[in-house]
Amino acid sequence: MRTHLSTPLTNTQQSRTVGIIFASTLVSVMGVSLISPVLPTIQTAWDISASQASLLISAFTLPGVVLTPFIGLIADRVGRKRVLVPSLFLFGVSGIAVVFVGGFTTILGLRVVQGIAGSAIMSLTVTLLGDLFSGAQRSRLIGLNAAILAIGAAGYPLLGGSLALLSWAAPFVCFGLGIVVAVAGSAVLTEPESNETSSGLSYVANAVRAVPIWRALGLYAAVFGIFLILYGAQLTVIPFILDESYGFSSGTIGLLLGLPAVTMGVTSSQSSRLIHHLSPPRLITLGFVTYGIGMTFAALAHSVVVLAGALFLFGIGQGFAEPITDTALNTLAPDAFRGGIMSIRTSVLQFGTTVGPPVFVAVASSVGYANTLLIAGFIAFALGVAAFGFLTVSEVA
């Protein structure tokens, strides 16, 4: 479909294009991470229940689970830039509009619109990296993109919580960044050429024939697990532990939640080198093994130093698993269907993001936060070891 350009990008054009893609990733991850810590303030300001306030997150994530594959199909048909730039603009406008509306139902409607746009952005950033780059450069850039996503997911809660001290609406002003990136993207991005003409059921049938289904399903399962752990364990359970067991302020909690981004960034930036030593499936399973060890240490920790070490392990696990999964899906996807394949990845990602917090909190309500991490750590470790062993036996056979 669209991995080739009629004229190759110059080094300057490559740098600007990558800058727009990375900025778009930072925009897309705002939707949940920036607003989550503001929910209590919004609850008070609008005199609503906690469950009603939480709808601001569900309204953002759920539409993307269903609609993102269709957005990918459209992007494969009409072009990445033609979908990405309007999505960035719509994301920014619908976010800022929240500041000026007078009803909570209207706010929820705007969040639905913003969620659809955010899902499109998140899907197309990785898709464009697959379109425009190849080999070790593609792996390195996807790794850096994953690191940026993790930094945003860890840093935005601190920013959102700080701005909420001014007003419940203040964090929503930050969504204006989407408009800025849209304007820059319209000037900088170049549309890769298209040779895909199939549509509807024909598109789906051709994609099914062209893509190794079982390998794709395995990678989608990994994506779900990665974001289930990221949003369920790291961004939900760990903050509760830091608050209840250590009595840390929201600022300190935000700083500690940024620790995984450090090791994630270092690890993911080396993904192109790691692939030379271990196959992508093995690296992904190694990521889940590391997740398991990190969650176990976090569950058993009796000091903040040990817990900080566990958070570093979270980052290493994500650095192994997330960028390698994205690279593997990009490589697996034929040119003509990359938008559709990567949009399904975003739908699965959004699903993991959506169900992670309630699943982990539901378990914690029965067994406690520490035991929840212990159970999740054992499952992740066992699955990772079993999958690694299976891959080893399969390769020997």
C-alpha positions as CSV (number, residue, x, y, z in Angstrom):
1,M,0.0,0.0,0.0
2,R,2.0,3.0,1.2
3,T,5.5,2.2,2.3
4,H,7.1,3.9,-0.6
5,L,7.5,7.5,-1.6
6,S,7.8,8.8,-5.1
7,T,10.8,10.8,-3.9
8,P,12.9,9.6,-0.9
9,L,12.9,11.8,2.2
10,T,16.0,13.9,2.8
11,N,17.7,13.7,6.2
12,T,16.0,17.0,7.2
13,Q,12.6,15.8,6.0
14,Q,13.1,12.5,7.9
15,S,13.9,14.4,11.1
16,R,10.9,16.7,10.8
17,T,8.6,13.8,9.9
18,V,9.8,11.8,12.9
19,G,9.3,14.8,15.1
20,I,5.7,15.1,14.0
21,I,5.1,11.4,14.6
22,F,6.6,11.5,18.1
23,A,4.6,14.7,18.9
24,S,1.5,13.0,17.7
25,T,2.2,10.0,20.0
26,L,2.5,12.5,22.9
27,V,-0.8,14.0,22.0
28,S,-2.6,10.6,21.7
29,V,-1.6,9.4,25.2
30,M,-2.9,12.6,26.8
31,G,-6.5,11.4,26.6
32,V,-6.3,9.0,29.6
33,S,-3.1,9.8,31.5
34,L,-3.7,13.6,31.7
35,I,-7.3,13.3,32.9
36,S,-7.2,10.3,35.3
37,P,-5.8,12.2,38.3
38,V,-8.4,15.0,37.7
39,L,-11.4,12.8,38.2
40,P,-11.9,13.5,41.9
41,T,-11.7,17.3,41.2
42,I,-14.3,16.9,38.4
43,Q,-16.5,14.9,40.7
44,T,-16.6,17.7,43.2
45,A,-16.9,20.5,40.7
46,W,-19.9,18.9,38.9
47,D,-21.4,17.3,42.0
48,I,-21.5,13.8,40.5
49,S,-20.7,10.3,41.7
50,A,-17.3,8.7,41.3
51,S,-18.7,6.2,38.8
52,Q,-20.1,9.1,36.7
53,A,-16.8,10.8,36.8
54,S,-15.1,7.6,35.6
55,L,-17.3,7.7,32.5
56,L,-14.9,10.4,31.2
57,I,-12.3,7.7,30.8
58,S,-14.7,5.0,29.4
59,A,-16.2,7.5,26.9
60,F,-12.7,8.1,25.6
61,T,-11.4,4.6,25.3
62,L,-14.4,2.4,24.4
63,P,-15.3,4.0,21.0
64,G,-11.7,3.3,19.8
65,V,-12.0,-0.4,20.6
66,V,-14.8,-0.7,18.1
67,L,-14.1,2.0,15.5
68,T,-10.3,2.0,15.1
69,P,-10.2,-0.9,12.6
70,F,-12.5,1.0,10.3
71,I,-10.3,4.0,10.6
72,G,-7.3,1.8,9.6
73,L,-9.3,0.7,6.5
74,I,-10.0,4.3,5.6
75,A,-6.3,5.2,6.1
76,D,-5.3,2.3,3.7
77,R,-7.7,3.7,1.2
78,V,-7.3,7.5,1.3
79,G,-3.9,8.0,2.9
80,R,-2.3,8.3,6.3
81,K,-1.8,12.1,6.3
82,R,-5.4,12.7,5.2
83,V,-6.6,10.9,8.3
84,L,-3.9,11.8,10.8
85,V,-4.0,15.6,10.4
86,P,-7.8,16.0,10.7
87,S,-7.7,13.5,13.7
88,L,-5.1,15.7,15.5
89,F,-7.2,18.8,14.8
90,L,-10.4,17.1,16.0
91,F,-8.6,15.8,19.1
92,G,-7.5,19.3,20.0
93,V,-10.8,21.1,19.3
94,S,-12.9,18.5,21.1
95,G,-10.6,18.6,24.1
96,I,-10.5,22.4,24.5
97,A,-14.3,22.6,23.9
98,V,-14.8,20.9,27.3
99,V,-13.7,24.1,29.0
100,F,-16.6,26.0,27.5
101,V,-19.6,23.7,27.7
102,G,-22.2,23.8,30.4
103,G,-23.4,20.2,30.8
104,F,-21.7,17.0,31.8
105,T,-23.5,15.0,29.1
106,T,-22.1,17.3,26.5
107,I,-18.6,16.8,28.0
108,L,-19.1,13.0,27.6
109,G,-20.1,13.5,24.0
110,L,-16.9,15.5,23.4
111,R,-14.9,12.8,25.0
112,V,-16.3,10.2,22.7
113,V,-15.3,12.3,19.7
114,Q,-11.9,12.9,21.2
115,G,-11.5,9.2,21.9
116,I,-12.2,8.3,18.2
117,A,-9.6,10.8,17.1
118,G,-7.1,9.7,19.7
119,S,-7.3,6.1,18.6
120,A,-6.7,7.1,15.0
121,I,-3.6,9.1,16.0
122,M,-2.2,6.3,18.1
123,S,-2.7,3.8,15.3
124,L,-1.3,5.9,12.5
125,T,1.9,7.0,14.3
126,V,3.2,3.5,14.4
127,T,1.8,2.8,10.9
128,L,3.7,5.7,9.4
129,L,6.9,4.6,11.0
130,G,6.4,1.2,9.3
131,D,5.5,2.9,6.0
132,L,8.5,5.3,5.8
133,F,11.3,3.3,7.4
134,S,12.7,-0.2,7.3
135,G,15.1,-2.6,8.9
136,A,17.1,-1.4,12.0
137,Q,16.0,2.2,11.6
138,R,12.4,1.2,11.8
139,S,13.0,-0.9,14.9
140,R,14.9,1.9,16.6
141,L,12.3,4.5,15.8
142,I,9.4,2.3,16.9
143,G,11.4,1.7,20.1
144,L,11.8,5.4,20.7
145,N,8.1,5.9,19.9
146,A,7.2,3.3,22.6
147,A,9.5,5.1,25.1
148,I,7.8,8.4,24.4
149,L,4.4,6.8,24.9
150,A,5.5,5.4,28.3
151,I,7.0,8.8,29.3
152,G,3.7,10.5,28.5
153,A,1.7,7.8,30.3
154,A,3.9,8.3,33.4
155,G,4.4,12.1,33.3
156,Y,0.9,13.3,32.3
157,P,-0.7,12.3,35.6
158,L,1.7,14.6,37.4
159,L,0.9,17.5,35.0
160,G,-2.8,16.9,35.1
161,G,-2.9,16.7,38.9
162,S,-0.9,19.9,39.2
163,L,-3.1,21.8,36.8
164,A,-6.2,20.6,38.5
165,L,-5.1,22.6,41.6
166,L,-6.0,25.7,39.5
167,S,-9.3,24.4,38.0
168,W,-10.9,21.2,37.0
169,A,-10.9,22.5,33.4
170,A,-7.3,23.6,33.3
171,P,-5.9,20.2,32.1
172,F,-8.2,20.2,29.1
173,V,-6.4,23.3,27.7
174,C,-3.4,21.1,27.1
175,F,-5.3,19.3,24.4
176,G,-4.7,22.3,22.3
177,L,-1.3,20.8,21.5
178,G,-3.2,18.6,19.0
179,I,-4.1,21.6,17.0
180,V,-0.5,22.8,16.9
181,V,0.8,19.4,15.8
182,A,-2.0,19.2,13.2
183,V,-0.9,22.5,11.6
184,A,2.8,21.4,11.7
185,G,1.9,18.0,10.3
186,S,-0.1,19.4,7.4
187,A,3.1,21.3,6.3
188,V,5.7,18.6,7.1
189,L,4.2,15.2,6.4
190,T,4.4,13.6,3.0
191,E,1.8,11.1,1.9
192,P,3.2,7.7,0.8
193,E,1.9,6.5,-2.5
194,S,-1.1,4.1,-2.6
195,N,-1.6,1.1,-4.8
196,E,-4.5,-0.5,-2.8
197,T,-7.9,-0.5,-4.5
198,S,-9.8,-3.2,-2.7
199,S,-12.5,-2.2,-0.2
200,G,-15.1,-3.6,2.1
201,L,-15.3,-7.3,2.3
202,S,-12.7,-7.6,-0.5
203,Y,-10.2,-5.7,1.7
204,V,-10.9,-8.0,4.6
205,A,-10.6,-11.2,2.5
206,N,-7.4,-10.1,1.0
207,A,-5.9,-9.1,4.3
208,V,-6.8,-12.5,5.9
209,R,-5.1,-14.3,3.0
210,A,-2.0,-12.1,3.2
211,V,-1.4,-12.1,6.9
212,P,-0.3,-15.1,9.0
213,I,-3.3,-15.2,11.2
214,W,-2.0,-17.2,14.2
215,R,1.2,-15.1,14.4
216,A,-0.9,-11.9,14.3
217,L,-3.3,-13.2,17.0
218,G,-0.3,-14.0,19.2
219,L,1.1,-10.5,18.8
220,Y,-2.4,-9.0,19.5
221,A,-2.6,-11.1,22.7
222,A,0.8,-9.7,23.7
223,V,-0.4,-6.1,23.1
224,F,-3.4,-6.7,25.3
225,G,-1.3,-8.1,28.1
226,I,1.2,-5.3,27.9
227,F,-1.4,-2.6,28.3
228,L,-3.5,-4.6,30.8
229,I,-0.4,-4.6,33.0
230,L,0.7,-1.0,32.3
231,Y,-2.7,0.5,33.2
232,G,-3.9,-2.1,35.7
233,A,-0.8,-2.7,37.7
234,Q,1.6,0.1,37.1
235,L,-0.7,3.1,36.8
236,T,-3.5,1.9,39.1
237,V,-2.4,-0.5,41.8
238,I,1.1,0.9,42.4
239,P,-0.3,4.4,43.1
240,F,-2.7,3.0,45.7
241,I,0.2,1.1,47.4
242,L,2.4,4.3,47.4
243,D,-0.5,6.2,48.9
244,E,-1.8,3.7,51.5
245,S,1.5,2.0,52.5
246,Y,3.9,4.9,52.3
247,G,1.7,8.0,52.6
248,F,3.4,9.7,49.6
249,S,1.9,12.9,48.1
250,S,0.5,12.9,44.6
251,G,3.6,14.7,43.4
252,T,6.0,12.1,44.8
253,I,3.8,9.3,43.4
254,G,4.0,11.0,40.0
255,L,7.8,11.1,40.2
256,L,8.0,7.4,41.2
257,L,5.7,6.4,38.4
258,G,8.1,8.1,36.0
259,L,10.9,5.6,37.0
260,P,9.8,2.9,34.6
261,A,10.0,5.3,31.7
262,V,13.7,5.6,32.3
263,T,14.5,2.0,31.9
264,M,11.8,1.5,29.3
265,G,13.4,4.3,27.2
266,V,16.9,2.8,27.5
267,T,15.7,-0.7,26.7
268,S,13.4,0.2,23.8
269,S,16.0,2.4,22.2
270,Q,18.2,-0.7,21.9
271,S,15.4,-2.9,20.4
272,S,17.0,-3.0,16.9
273,R,20.2,-4.4,18.5
274,L,18.3,-6.8,20.7
275,I,16.6,-8.4,17.7
276,H,20.0,-9.5,16.4
277,H,20.5,-11.6,19.6
278,L,17.0,-13.0,20.2
279,S,13.9,-13.4,17.9
280,P,11.0,-11.0,18.5
281,P,8.8,-13.7,20.0
282,R,11.5,-14.6,22.6
283,L,12.1,-10.9,23.4
284,I,8.3,-10.4,24.0
285,T,8.1,-13.5,26.3
286,L,11.2,-12.2,28.1
287,G,9.4,-8.9,28.6
288,F,6.5,-10.8,30.4
289,V,9.0,-12.7,32.5
290,T,10.5,-9.4,33.6
291,Y,7.0,-8.0,34.2
292,G,6.4,-11.0,36.5
293,I,9.5,-10.5,38.5
294,G,8.8,-6.7,38.8
295,M,5.3,-7.3,40.0
296,T,6.4,-9.9,42.5
297,F,9.1,-7.6,43.9
298,A,6.6,-4.8,44.2
299,A,4.1,-7.0,46.0
300,L,6.8,-8.2,48.6
301,A,8.5,-4.8,49.0
302,H,8.8,-3.4,52.4
303,S,10.9,-0.3,51.5
304,V,10.6,2.3,48.8
305,V,14.0,1.4,47.5
306,V,12.9,-2.1,46.7
307,L,9.7,-0.8,45.2
308,A,11.7,1.6,43.0
309,G,13.7,-1.3,41.8
310,A,10.5,-3.1,40.9
311,L,9.4,-0.1,38.9
312,F,12.6,-0.1,37.0
313,L,11.9,-3.8,36.2
314,F,8.5,-2.8,34.9
315,G,10.2,-0.4,32.5
316,I,12.6,-3.1,31.3
317,G,9.8,-5.5,30.7
318,Q,7.9,-2.9,28.7
319,G,11.0,-2.0,26.8
320,F,11.4,-5.6,25.8
321,A,7.8,-6.3,24.9
322,E,6.0,-3.2,23.5
323,P,8.4,-1.9,20.8
324,I,9.2,-5.4,19.7
325,T,5.5,-6.3,19.3
326,D,4.9,-3.1,17.3
327,T,7.9,-3.9,15.1
328,A,6.8,-7.5,14.6
329,L,3.3,-6.4,13.6
330,N,4.7,-3.8,11.2
331,T,6.9,-6.4,9.6
332,L,4.1,-8.9,9.5
333,A,1.7,-6.5,7.8
334,P,1.9,-6.4,4.0
335,D,2.2,-2.9,2.6
336,A,-1.4,-2.8,1.4
337,F,-2.9,-3.7,4.8
338,R,-0.6,-2.1,7.3
339,G,-3.1,0.5,8.3
340,G,-5.8,-2.1,9.0
341,I,-3.4,-4.4,10.9
342,M,-2.0,-1.7,13.1
343,S,-5.5,-0.2,13.8
344,I,-6.5,-3.6,15.2
345,R,-3.4,-3.4,17.4
346,T,-4.7,0.0,18.7
347,S,-8.2,-1.4,19.3
348,V,-6.6,-4.3,21.4
349,L,-4.4,-1.7,23.1
350,Q,-7.4,0.4,24.0
351,F,-9.3,-2.7,25.3
352,G,-6.4,-3.5,27.6
353,T,-6.2,0.1,28.7
354,T,-10.0,0.1,29.4
355,V,-10.3,-3.2,31.3
356,G,-6.9,-3.1,33.1
357,P,-7.8,-0.7,36.0
358,P,-11.2,-2.2,36.8
359,V,-9.9,-5.8,36.6
360,F,-7.0,-5.1,39.0
361,V,-9.1,-3.0,41.4
362,A,-11.8,-5.7,41.4
363,V,-9.3,-8.4,42.4
364,A,-7.7,-6.0,44.9
365,S,-11.0,-5.4,46.6
366,S,-11.0,-9.1,47.5
367,V,-7.4,-9.9,48.2
368,G,-5.6,-6.6,48.6
369,Y,-3.3,-4.6,46.4
370,A,-0.1,-6.5,47.3
371,N,-1.7,-9.9,46.7
372,T,-3.1,-8.7,43.4
373,L,0.4,-7.8,42.2
374,L,1.6,-11.2,43.5
375,I,-1.0,-13.1,41.6
376,A,-0.5,-11.1,38.4
377,G,3.2,-11.4,38.7
378,F,3.0,-15.2,39.0
379,I,0.7,-15.4,36.0
380,A,2.9,-13.1,33.8
381,F,6.1,-15.0,34.9
382,A,4.6,-18.4,34.3
383,L,3.2,-17.5,30.9
384,G,6.4,-15.9,29.8
385,V,8.6,-18.8,30.9
386,A,6.1,-21.3,29.3
387,A,6.0,-19.4,26.0
388,F,9.8,-19.0,26.0
389,G,10.2,-22.7,26.5
390,F,7.7,-23.5,23.8
391,L,9.5,-21.3,21.3
392,T,12.8,-23.0,22.2
393,V,11.4,-26.5,21.7
394,S,9.8,-25.5,18.5
395,E,13.0,-24.1,17.1
396,V,14.9,-27.2,18.1
397,A,12.3,-29.4,16.5
